[in-house]
Amino acid sequence: MARPVISLKARALRYLSAREHSRSELARKLARHAQEDDDVEQLLDWLEAAKFLSQARFCESLVNRRAKRFGNSRILAELQSHGVGSAALAEVRTDLVAGETARAVEVWQRKFGSAGLDAAARAKQMRFLMQRGFSHQAIRVAMASAPADDDVFPDDLTNDA
């Protein structure tokens, strides 16, 4: 039994019902299934006019999915790769800057929990945060928030001596 042919509009709505997409990402996905008489750009214009496709919602969705794991530069680079305009990038950048150091500390604590004992271990931790896209300032704050070796032991062990 042959599978029914899904219209381009239905396919677009199915993609958008799963998650938010950028205009360029949705255009790329739909172009694979477009027939000769289908106009993908016209469909995308209709989706934007009907508020099914929104660049602001896409930015917000991507930031919410990535912010707990990645730094500002990585999130902004991903948005740029999805074809988000420079005005929207500037707006997202201002929203992200305020919380980057707190996110860096949280990511560092989740991964490592305590500071490395030697310079090589600390360098490894810093490289990890750099690969996640955190700024140098946020990395410095995260590494400075590491408890000292004396603070690692519980109070009751130090009072017994």
N, C-alpha and C positions, 0 to 999 in steps of 0.2 A: 504494500500500500504506500503510495507516494505521500510525502510530507506536504502539508499545505504551505503555499508561499506566503510569507509574512510581508506585509507592506513595509515600506521604509519608515513611515510614520509610526507604525506599531512597534517596529524594532527600536526606534529612537525612544519611544515612551517606555519600553521595557528596560533599556539601558538606564534611563533616568530614574526609573522607579527603584533600581537597585542601589544607586548612589549618585551623587552629583558628578557631572562631567564638565570639563572645559569645552568651549566651542570647538577648538582645534582637535581635541581628543575625540569628541563625538563625530566630527566631520570625517576623521580618519577611519573610525569604526564603521560608519555608514557607507563610506565610499566603496568598501569591499563588496557591499551588497546592492549597490545602486545599479539600476538598469539604464539603458540608453535614454529613456524619456524622463528619468527621475532628476530633479534639481535639488541637490543636497543643500546648497546655500539658501535656497528659498525655504526649504523645510526648517533649517536652523533659524532663519529670520522669524518664521512663524512660531517656533518654539520659544524664542526670546520674547516675542510680542505677547504670547499667551502665558508668560512667566513660568514656563516649564524649565527653561534653561536660564541660569543666572550666574554671571561671573562672580558677583559678591557672595552668593551662597556657596559656589565652588571653592572660593578662597577660604571662607570660614570653615567649610568642611575639611579641607586639606590641612589647615592649621590645627584644627581640633584633633585630627587623627595623628599628626606628626609631632605636635608640640611636646608631648611627654617624653619623647625619645630623641629628638633632634634639636640642634641649635638653629639660630636665625639664618645663617648663611646657607645651610642645607635646605631649609624650608623655602627660602626665597628663590634658590636655584631651581627647586622643583616646580615652583609656581611659574617661574620664567620659562621653563621647558614646556609647560602646558600652554604657553601663549598668553599668559595674563599680562595685561597692559601695565605700563610704567606708573600710571596714576594709582591703580589698585595696589601695585607692589609697594609704593610709598606709604599708602595707608596701612597696609599689613605690617610693614616694617616698624612704623611708629607704635603699633599695638604690641608687637613682639619684643621690642627693646626693653620694656619695663620688667618683664618677667624672666629674662634669659638667665640671669645669675641664679635665681632660685631653681629654675629647671636644671641648670648644670649641676648644682649641688645635689638635687634629687636623683639625677641620672648617675652621678658619681657614687652616691651612697648605696643606690640599688645594686650597682655592679660590683663595687669594691668594699664598701662598708668601713674600711679604715685605711689610713695612709700607708703607703709602702715603707718598708723599713730602710731601704737603701735608695740611692739615686736612680738606679736602673728601674726599680719598681715604680717610683714616682714618675719617671719619664714615660713608662708604659701607660700609666693612668692618664697622663696629659695627652699622649698621642690618641688614646681612645676618645677622649672628649673632643680633640681637634677633628678626628674623622667623623664625629657626629655633627660637626658644623658649629660648635660653640666658639665664641670670640675668645681672644687671649685674656681679656679682662675677666670674663665669666669663669674661665678655667683657673685663673689665679685665685679668684674668690672661692671657688669650689675646693681647690687644694689647700687654701688657708683655713677653710672651715673644718679640715680634717682634725680629729682629736689627736692630741699628742700621745706618745707612747705611755706616759704616766696616767693619762685619763682612760685608758682602755680597761684597766682593772677595776672591778667593783670596789666600793668603799669598804665593805666588810672585810675584804682580804687585806687592805692596807692598814686597817685598825688593829688587826691581830698581832702585828709585829711588836 
